[in-house]
Amino acid sequence: MRLIKTVFAAHDFSPASRNALEIAAGIAKKTGSKLYIYHVVSTSALTDNESVYVYSPEQDIKKSSALMRRGITYLKKKFPGVHIAFEVDFGFLVPAITDKVAELQPWLAVVGVKKRTGLDRVIFGDICTTLIGKLRCPMLVVPLNYKSLKLNTIAYAWDGKTPETQHLSVLKELLPAEKTNIIALNVTHYDADVERNLPAFKSGLKKLFPNHSTDLQQVQGLDKETEFEKAVRKINPDLLVVYAHHYNIWQNMFHKRFSKHALKFSQSPVVVISEQESAAKATSH
């Protein structure tokens, strides 16, 4: 474990991002971590008649830095004692965030999301889903207007492919002292892997969270995405945890990502744990 833990927060000054930033500051205070706030001024070029105007970011960087300092003053008053650093960068958003996370190696990245619909979604896409599988650290996605992280019930989408539970250790940093219900949710259709890994997984879950209540709920169904969504809505967790397998371009054509589907419907914050992060931890150990 790093001597100075870091919570990374991507910030774009939107209401959703501001709420996520407060949650990130609260987590940093609780865990004794440094909060690193990162804003990217996006690159662009505009065509004006026959000439091409290339955007110069200096003014926007100055404005963003001034806004960031004002915001940090507020955070330091609300969360005294938290070490806060910030950076305003310039470039393409997703590669910039990915590179900065790789450089800082935080134990958690926090982003806010305003769920887009219709034409807005087609044009602008969704940064959070784009980041899935790219960040080598767990990513906490906070929905708009979600201002507190009170964890009474946590649901984890277990796919049954492995009995491993160590990648869930990030939750130990987030859990309150009070007993929390941790429910592993498995949607299956007579999968051999599930039956083989089930006993070891349940045992590992209990060992990992000895002071909390752990359970496993299995749902049978052919349409796993639909059954998964219905089961999560029924549990109504305060936090949903999903595991993002690493797929190449070819595999992405055939494999559905439960992690991306979770971000579409979940009304609660979602923690996305990357397979690349789990592999890196296993190698380091």
C-alpha positions as CSV (number, residue, x, y, z in Angstrom):
1,M,0.0,0.0,0.0
2,R,1.3,3.5,-0.9
3,L,2.5,5.6,2.1
4,I,0.3,8.6,0.9
5,K,-3.0,7.4,-0.4
6,T,-4.7,9.5,-3.1
7,V,-8.3,10.0,-4.1
8,F,-8.5,11.3,-7.6
9,A,-11.5,13.4,-8.6
10,A,-12.2,14.5,-12.2
11,H,-14.0,17.9,-12.1
12,D,-15.7,19.8,-14.9
13,F,-17.6,22.4,-12.8
14,S,-21.0,20.8,-13.6
15,P,-23.6,20.3,-10.7
16,A,-23.0,16.5,-10.9
17,S,-19.3,17.0,-10.7
18,R,-19.5,19.3,-7.7
19,N,-21.6,16.8,-5.8
20,A,-19.1,14.0,-6.7
21,L,-16.3,16.3,-5.5
22,E,-17.8,16.7,-2.1
23,I,-18.2,12.9,-1.8
24,A,-14.6,12.5,-2.8
25,A,-13.5,15.0,-0.2
26,G,-15.5,13.1,2.5
27,I,-13.9,9.9,1.5
28,A,-10.4,11.5,1.5
29,K,-11.0,12.8,5.1
30,K,-12.4,9.4,6.3
31,T,-9.4,7.5,4.9
32,G,-6.6,10.0,5.5
33,S,-6.0,10.3,1.8
34,K,-4.9,13.3,-0.3
35,L,-7.6,14.6,-2.6
36,Y,-6.3,15.4,-6.1
37,I,-8.7,17.4,-8.3
38,Y,-8.2,17.3,-12.0
39,H,-9.8,19.5,-14.7
40,V,-9.2,19.2,-18.5
41,V,-9.6,22.1,-20.8
42,S,-10.6,20.3,-24.0
43,T,-8.7,21.0,-27.2
44,S,-10.6,22.2,-30.3
45,A,-10.3,24.0,-33.6
46,L,-12.9,26.3,-35.2
47,T,-13.2,27.1,-38.9
48,D,-14.0,30.7,-39.7
49,N,-14.8,31.2,-43.5
50,E,-11.5,30.6,-45.3
51,S,-9.3,30.7,-42.2
52,V,-8.9,28.2,-39.4
53,Y,-8.9,29.5,-35.9
54,V,-7.0,27.3,-33.5
55,Y,-8.2,27.5,-30.0
56,S,-5.8,28.9,-27.4
57,P,-6.4,27.5,-23.9
58,E,-4.5,30.1,-21.8
59,Q,-7.5,32.2,-20.7
60,D,-9.7,29.2,-20.0
61,I,-6.9,27.6,-17.9
62,K,-6.6,30.8,-15.9
63,K,-10.4,31.0,-15.3
64,S,-10.6,27.3,-14.4
65,S,-7.7,27.6,-12.0
66,A,-9.4,30.6,-10.3
67,L,-12.7,28.7,-9.9
68,M,-10.8,25.7,-8.6
69,R,-9.1,27.7,-5.9
70,R,-12.5,29.1,-4.8
71,G,-13.9,25.6,-4.7
72,I,-11.0,24.3,-2.7
73,T,-11.4,27.1,-0.1
74,Y,-15.0,25.9,0.4
75,L,-13.9,22.2,0.7
76,K,-11.2,23.0,3.2
77,K,-13.8,24.7,5.4
78,K,-16.3,21.8,5.1
79,F,-13.6,19.1,5.4
80,P,-10.9,20.5,7.6
81,G,-7.6,18.7,7.6
82,V,-7.9,17.2,4.1
83,H,-4.8,17.7,2.0
84,I,-6.1,19.0,-1.4
85,A,-4.1,19.5,-4.6
86,F,-5.4,20.4,-8.1
87,E,-4.3,20.6,-11.7
88,V,-5.8,22.2,-14.8
89,D,-4.6,20.5,-17.9
90,F,-5.2,20.9,-21.6
91,G,-5.9,18.1,-24.2
92,F,-8.3,15.4,-25.1
93,L,-10.5,14.5,-22.1
94,V,-10.4,10.7,-21.9
95,P,-6.7,10.2,-22.7
96,A,-5.8,13.0,-20.3
97,I,-7.7,11.4,-17.4
98,T,-6.4,7.9,-18.2
99,D,-2.7,9.2,-18.3
100,K,-3.1,11.2,-15.1
101,V,-4.6,8.2,-13.2
102,A,-1.7,6.0,-14.4
103,E,0.8,8.7,-13.2
104,L,-0.8,9.3,-9.8
105,Q,-1.9,5.6,-9.1
106,P,-4.8,6.6,-6.8
107,W,-6.7,3.9,-4.9
108,L,-9.9,5.5,-6.1
109,A,-11.1,7.7,-8.9
110,V,-14.4,9.7,-8.4
111,V,-16.4,11.1,-11.3
112,G,-19.9,12.6,-11.4
113,V,-22.3,11.8,-14.1
114,K,-25.4,13.5,-15.6
115,K,-27.1,10.8,-17.5
116,R,-27.7,11.9,-21.1
117,T,-30.6,10.8,-23.2
118,G,-31.7,10.9,-26.8
119,L,-29.7,13.1,-29.2
120,D,-27.7,14.6,-26.4
121,R,-26.3,11.1,-25.7
122,V,-25.6,10.4,-29.4
123,I,-23.6,13.7,-29.9
124,F,-21.7,13.9,-26.6
125,G,-21.5,10.3,-25.5
126,D,-20.8,9.3,-21.9
127,I,-17.4,9.9,-20.4
128,C,-17.9,7.4,-17.6
129,T,-18.7,4.5,-19.8
130,T,-15.8,5.4,-22.0
131,L,-13.4,5.2,-19.1
132,I,-14.5,1.7,-18.1
133,G,-11.7,-0.7,-18.6
134,K,-9.2,2.1,-19.1
135,L,-8.5,3.2,-15.6
136,R,-6.2,1.0,-13.5
137,C,-8.0,1.8,-10.3
138,P,-11.6,1.5,-9.0
139,M,-13.9,4.2,-10.3
140,L,-16.7,5.6,-8.2
141,V,-19.4,7.0,-10.5
142,V,-21.8,9.4,-8.6
143,P,-25.2,10.3,-10.1
144,L,-26.5,13.8,-10.3
145,N,-27.8,15.2,-6.9
146,Y,-26.4,12.3,-4.9
147,K,-24.8,14.2,-2.1
148,S,-24.0,11.7,0.6
149,L,-22.6,8.2,0.8
150,K,-24.5,6.3,3.5
151,L,-23.8,2.6,3.1
152,N,-26.4,0.4,4.7
153,T,-26.7,-2.0,1.7
154,I,-24.1,-2.8,-1.0
155,A,-24.8,-5.0,-4.0
156,Y,-22.0,-6.7,-5.9
157,A,-22.6,-8.1,-9.4
158,W,-20.7,-11.5,-9.3
159,D,-20.4,-13.2,-12.6
160,G,-19.3,-16.5,-11.1
161,K,-16.2,-16.8,-13.3
162,T,-13.8,-16.7,-10.4
163,P,-14.0,-17.4,-6.6
164,E,-11.7,-14.4,-6.0
165,T,-12.8,-11.6,-3.7
166,Q,-9.6,-9.7,-3.1
167,H,-10.5,-7.0,-5.6
168,L,-13.4,-6.0,-3.3
169,S,-10.9,-4.9,-0.7
170,V,-11.4,-1.3,-1.9
171,L,-14.8,-1.5,-0.1
172,K,-13.1,-1.8,3.2
173,E,-11.9,1.8,2.9
174,L,-15.5,3.0,2.2
175,L,-17.4,0.9,4.7
176,P,-18.7,2.5,7.9
177,A,-18.0,1.1,11.4
178,E,-21.6,0.0,11.6
179,K,-22.6,-3.4,10.2
180,T,-23.4,-3.2,6.4
181,N,-25.3,-5.7,4.3
182,I,-23.1,-6.8,1.4
183,I,-25.1,-8.8,-1.1
184,A,-23.4,-10.6,-4.0
185,L,-25.9,-10.9,-6.9
186,N,-25.4,-13.6,-9.5
187,V,-27.6,-14.0,-12.6
188,T,-27.0,-17.4,-14.1
189,H,-28.5,-20.0,-16.4
190,Y,-27.0,-23.3,-15.2
191,D,-23.4,-22.1,-15.5
192,A,-20.8,-24.7,-14.5
193,D,-18.3,-22.0,-13.4
194,V,-20.8,-20.6,-10.9
195,E,-21.5,-24.0,-9.2
196,R,-17.8,-24.8,-9.0
197,N,-16.7,-21.4,-7.6
198,L,-19.7,-20.8,-5.3
199,P,-18.5,-22.3,-2.0
200,A,-15.0,-20.7,-2.2
201,F,-16.5,-17.3,-3.2
202,K,-19.0,-17.3,-0.3
203,S,-16.2,-18.2,2.2
204,G,-13.9,-15.6,0.8
205,L,-16.6,-12.9,1.0
206,K,-17.2,-13.7,4.7
207,K,-13.5,-13.7,5.5
208,L,-13.0,-10.3,3.7
209,F,-15.8,-8.6,5.6
210,P,-16.0,-10.4,9.0
211,N,-17.7,-7.5,10.8
212,H,-20.4,-7.1,8.2
213,S,-23.3,-9.2,6.9
214,T,-22.6,-11.1,3.7
215,D,-25.1,-12.9,1.5
216,L,-25.4,-14.3,-2.0
217,Q,-28.6,-14.1,-4.1
218,Q,-28.9,-16.1,-7.3
219,V,-31.4,-15.3,-10.1
220,Q,-32.1,-17.7,-13.0
221,G,-32.7,-16.1,-16.4
222,L,-31.7,-16.2,-20.1
223,D,-31.7,-12.4,-20.5
224,K,-29.1,-11.6,-17.9
225,E,-29.1,-7.9,-18.3
226,T,-32.9,-7.6,-17.7
227,E,-32.8,-10.0,-14.8
228,F,-29.8,-8.2,-13.3
229,E,-31.5,-4.8,-13.5
230,K,-34.7,-6.2,-12.0
231,A,-32.8,-7.8,-9.1
232,V,-30.8,-4.6,-8.4
233,R,-33.9,-2.5,-8.4
234,K,-35.5,-4.9,-5.9
235,I,-32.5,-4.8,-3.6
236,N,-32.2,-1.0,-4.0
237,P,-28.6,-0.8,-2.7
238,D,-26.9,2.4,-1.5
239,L,-23.9,1.3,-3.7
240,L,-23.6,-1.0,-6.6
241,V,-20.3,-2.7,-7.4
242,V,-19.5,-4.2,-10.8
243,Y,-16.4,-5.8,-12.3
244,A,-15.1,-4.7,-15.7
245,H,-13.4,-7.4,-17.7
246,H,-10.8,-6.3,-20.2
247,Y,-12.1,-6.9,-23.8
248,N,-10.2,-6.1,-27.0
249,I,-12.0,-4.6,-29.9
250,W,-13.0,-8.0,-31.3
251,Q,-14.3,-9.2,-28.0
252,N,-16.3,-6.0,-27.5
253,M,-18.4,-7.0,-30.5
254,F,-19.7,-10.1,-28.8
255,H,-19.6,-9.4,-25.0
256,K,-22.1,-7.2,-23.2
257,R,-20.6,-5.1,-20.4
258,F,-22.7,-5.4,-17.3
259,S,-20.7,-2.5,-15.9
260,K,-21.8,-0.1,-18.7
261,H,-25.4,-1.4,-18.4
262,A,-25.3,-0.7,-14.6
263,L,-24.4,3.0,-15.2
264,K,-27.5,3.4,-17.4
265,F,-30.1,2.3,-14.9
266,S,-28.6,2.6,-11.4
267,Q,-29.9,5.4,-9.3
268,S,-27.2,4.8,-6.7
269,P,-23.4,5.4,-7.0
270,V,-21.6,2.6,-8.8
271,V,-18.0,1.4,-8.2
272,V,-16.4,-0.1,-11.3
273,I,-13.4,-2.3,-10.6
274,S,-11.2,-2.9,-13.6
275,E,-9.7,-6.3,-14.4
276,Q,-6.5,-4.6,-15.3
277,E,-6.3,-3.2,-11.7
278,S,-6.9,-6.6,-10.2
279,A,-4.2,-8.1,-12.4
280,A,-1.7,-5.4,-11.5
281,K,-2.3,-6.1,-7.8
282,A,-1.9,-9.8,-8.2
283,T,1.4,-9.3,-10.0
284,S,2.7,-6.9,-7.3
285,H,1.9,-9.4,-4.6
